[in-house]
């Protein structure tokens, strides 16, 4: 190899190695720049206090705080003015980022009702009307637990029966509804209960058979109680009057013997007797001689 060719080869190799070194340095600097940017905080909205589910967020409950960019959760909010007035559909603890997934959608969006987020998976929300007394004089509040009593007349009986049909049922909400009574609008208290589909059927059927009464439980009382119910006879006398079913009507057959004046012929015939047989409404006669 001549000297000039050797110089060319060395020059080419030097350029190649220089290019590789330059590319390595550039990639390293890019990576370090991304790390620096990722480590720099970005301002997002966080909670300053615990925010329970279903509550409307106030200005005092949120603030702007810096979060590392690589730790910012999806759906974070940068504009603090857009958060107050929104309703939390998930519990938010102090210091947590306030995200769109934790807030009820804005009015008009699908799922904008708070109740749909309060119903547990696999359960149903059922609303029933009560009066002030049946609603424990207005002392019922969400998260309380109640037993439900229905008063009705059982089939085959004339005696009213009060019976606990549901026990230890959580209350999701309380409210009011308007009904028309005697041509006037009347405000009626309502209670929305958290029930399984099977218990929902029981409650709807019970509400159609008679008035309902709510029995408020102690916060720590979750035991199930076995009860046979109470009737007027049991309340007044202390004894349960058995329900006697009416026996079906039976057909009674009676035979009535009536003597008949004997008819004598010229040869002095023996006396003839006539028997009248009554079966229900049917009558028949038979004759015989003695």
C-alpha positions in Angstrom: 0.0 0.0 0.0 1.3 3.4 -0.9 1.7 6.2 1.6 -1.2 8.2 0.0 -3.6 5.3 0.3 -2.6 4.7 3.9 -3.3 8.3 4.7 -6.8 8.1 3.1 -7.7 4.9 5.0 -6.6 6.4 8.3 -8.5 9.6 7.6 -11.7 7.7 6.8 -11.4 5.6 10.0 -10.8 8.7 12.1 -13.9 10.3 10.6 -16.0 7.2 11.4 -14.8 7.0 15.0 -15.3 10.7 15.4 -18.9 10.4 14.1 -19.6 7.5 16.4 -18.2 9.5 19.4 -20.2 12.6 18.4 -23.4 10.5 18.2 -22.8 8.9 21.5 -22.2 12.3 23.2 -25.3 13.7 21.5 -27.5 10.8 22.7 -26.1 11.1 26.2 -26.8 14.8 26.4 -30.4 14.2 25.1 -31.0 11.6 27.8 -29.6 13.8 30.5 -31.7 16.7 29.2 -34.9 14.6 29.4 -34.0 13.5 32.9 -33.6 17.1 34.0 -36.9 18.1 32.4 -38.6 15.1 34.0 -37.3 16.1 37.4 -38.5 19.7 37.0 -41.9 20.2 38.8 -45.1 21.0 36.9 -47.9 22.9 38.6 -51.2 20.9 39.0 -54.2 21.0 41.3 -53.9 19.0 44.6 -56.2 18.6 47.6 -55.4 20.4 50.8 -57.7 18.3 52.9 -59.6 15.0 52.7 -62.5 15.3 50.3 -65.2 12.6 50.8 -67.1 11.0 48.0 -70.3 12.9 47.0 -69.1 16.3 48.4 -68.9 19.5 46.4 -65.3 20.8 46.3 -64.6 24.3 47.7 -61.8 26.7 47.0 -60.3 26.0 50.4 -59.9 22.3 49.6 -57.6 22.7 46.7 -54.3 24.4 45.8 -51.6 24.5 43.1 -48.5 22.4 43.8 -45.5 21.2 41.9 -45.3 17.6 40.8 -42.4 15.9 39.0 -43.4 15.5 35.4 -42.7 11.7 35.4 -45.0 11.3 38.5 -48.0 13.4 37.2 -51.1 11.1 37.1 -53.2 11.1 33.9 -56.1 13.5 33.9 -54.4 16.0 36.2 -55.8 19.6 36.1 -53.7 22.7 35.7 -56.5 25.3 36.1 -57.5 25.7 39.7 -60.4 27.9 38.9 -62.2 25.0 37.1 -62.3 22.7 40.2 -64.4 24.4 42.8 -68.0 23.4 42.5 -67.2 20.0 41.0 -68.4 16.9 42.9 -66.0 14.2 44.0 -67.1 10.7 42.9 -64.1 9.1 44.6 -62.5 9.8 48.0 -59.5 12.3 47.6 -57.0 12.4 50.4 -54.9 15.5 51.3 -52.0 15.9 49.0 -53.4 13.8 46.2 -53.7 15.2 42.7 -57.3 16.1 41.7 -57.9 14.4 38.3 -60.9 14.3 36.0 -61.4 10.6 36.8 -62.1 11.6 40.5 -64.7 14.2 39.6 -68.3 14.0 38.4 -68.6 14.8 34.7 -69.8 18.3 33.9 -73.5 19.0 33.4 -74.8 17.4 30.2 -72.1 14.8 29.9 -72.9 11.0 30.2 -72.9 9.9 33.8 -73.4 13.4 35.2 -75.6 12.1 38.0 -73.9 11.5 41.4 -76.1 8.6 42.3 -74.8 6.3 39.6 -71.3 6.5 41.3 -72.7 5.8 44.7 -74.4 2.5 43.9 -72.0 -0.5 44.6 -71.3 -2.9 41.7 -74.0 -5.5 41.4 -76.5 -3.5 43.6 -79.5 -1.3 42.8 -80.8 2.0 44.2 -84.5 1.9 45.0 -86.4 4.9 46.2 -89.6 4.6 48.3 -91.9 7.3 49.7 -92.3 7.6 53.4 -94.0 10.1 55.8 -92.2 12.1 58.5 -92.9 9.4 61.1 -92.0 6.5 58.9 -88.8 8.3 58.1 -87.8 8.4 61.8 -88.8 12.1 62.0 -86.2 13.2 59.5 -83.3 11.7 61.4 -82.4 9.4 58.5 -79.2 10.4 56.6 -77.0 8.8 54.0 -74.8 5.9 55.3 -77.4 5.1 58.0 -78.7 1.5 58.2 -82.3 0.6 58.6 -84.7 -2.3 58.8 -87.9 -2.0 56.6 -91.3 -3.0 58.0 -94.5 -3.4 56.0 -98.0 -3.5 57.3 -100.6 -5.4 55.3 -103.3 -8.0 55.5 -102.0 -11.5 54.6 -104.0 -13.7 52.2 -106.7 -15.8 53.9 -106.7 -13.5 57.0 -108.6 -10.4 58.2 -106.0 -9.4 60.7 -103.3 -6.7 59.9 -99.7 -8.0 60.1 -96.5 -5.9 60.6 -93.4 -7.7 59.5 -89.7 -6.9 59.0 -89.0 -7.7 55.4 -85.5 -6.3 55.0 -82.7 -5.8 57.5 -79.5 -3.8 57.8 -80.1 -1.8 54.6 -77.7 1.1 53.8 -79.3 4.4 52.9 -77.8 6.1 49.8 -79.8 9.3 49.9 -82.8 11.1 51.3 -85.0 13.6 49.5 -88.5 14.7 48.6 -91.0 14.1 45.8 -94.3 15.8 44.9 -97.5 13.8 44.8 -101.1 14.8 43.9 -103.5 14.1 46.8 -107.1 15.3 46.6 -106.1 17.6 43.7 -103.3 19.3 45.6 -99.5 18.9 45.3 -98.1 17.4 48.5 -94.4 17.1 49.3 -93.6 13.5 50.4 -90.2 12.5 51.9 -88.3 9.8 50.1 -85.5 7.3 51.1 -83.2 5.7 48.5 -81.8 2.4 49.7 -78.9 0.3 48.5 -80.2 -3.2 47.8 -79.4 -6.4 45.9 -81.6 -7.1 42.9 -83.5 -9.8 44.9 -84.1 -7.5 47.9 -85.2 -4.8 45.4 -88.0 -7.0 44.2 -89.0 -7.6 47.8 -89.1 -3.9 48.6 -91.1 -3.0 45.5 -93.7 -5.7 46.2 -93.9 -4.8 49.9 -94.5 -1.1 49.0 -97.4 -2.1 46.8 -99.1 -4.1 49.6 -99.0 -1.6 52.4 -97.2 1.4 54.1 -93.6 1.1 54.9 -91.8 2.0 58.2 -88.0 2.5 58.6 -86.3 1.3 61.8 -83.0 3.1 62.4 -80.2 0.8 63.6 -77.3 1.6 65.9 -74.1 2.3 63.9 -72.5 -0.9 65.3 -75.5 -3.1 65.2 -75.4 -5.4 62.2 -76.9 -8.6 63.6 -79.8 -10.2 61.9 -83.0 -10.6 64.0 -85.6 -13.4 63.5 -89.1 -12.1 63.9 -92.5 -13.6 63.2 -94.3 -10.3 62.9 -97.0 -8.7 64.9 -100.8 -8.9 64.5 -103.6 -6.9 66.2 -104.7 -10.1 68.0 -101.2 -10.7 69.3 -100.7 -7.1 70.4 -104.0 -6.9 72.3 -104.2 -10.4 73.8 -100.6 -11.6 73.7 -101.7 -14.7 71.8 -101.5 -15.3 68.1 -104.9 -16.1 66.6 -104.5 -18.9 64.1 -105.8 -18.3 60.6 -108.6 -20.7 59.9 -109.2 -21.4 56.3 -112.8 -21.7 55.2 -113.9 -25.3 54.5 -115.5 -25.9 51.1 -119.2 -26.4 51.0 -120.3 -30.1 51.2 -123.4 -31.7 49.7 -125.6 -33.2 52.5 -127.9 -36.1 51.7 -131.0 -36.5 53.9 -133.6 -39.2 53.8 -137.1 -38.3 55.1 -139.6 -41.0 55.7 -143.2 -39.9 55.4 -146.0 -42.3 56.1 -148.5 -42.5 53.3 -152.1 -43.4 53.9 -152.4 -47.0 52.7 -154.6 -47.6 49.7 -156.8 -50.6 50.2 -158.1 -52.4 47.2 -161.0 -54.7 47.2 -158.7 -57.5 48.2 -157.2 -55.5 51.1 -153.8 -54.8 49.6 -150.8 -54.3 51.9 -149.9 -50.7 52.9 -147.6 -48.7 50.6 -144.8 -46.4 52.0 -143.2 -43.5 50.1 -139.6 -42.3 50.9 -138.6 -38.8 49.8 -134.8 -38.5 49.2 -133.2 -35.0 49.2 -129.7 -34.5 47.8 -128.8 -30.8 48.0 -131.4 -29.2 45.8 -132.5 -32.4 44.1 -135.5 -34.4 45.4 -136.7 -37.9 44.5 -139.2 -40.4 45.9 -139.3 -44.2 46.2 -142.2 -46.4 47.2 -142.2 -49.8 48.9 -144.6 -52.1 50.7 -144.2 -53.7 54.0 
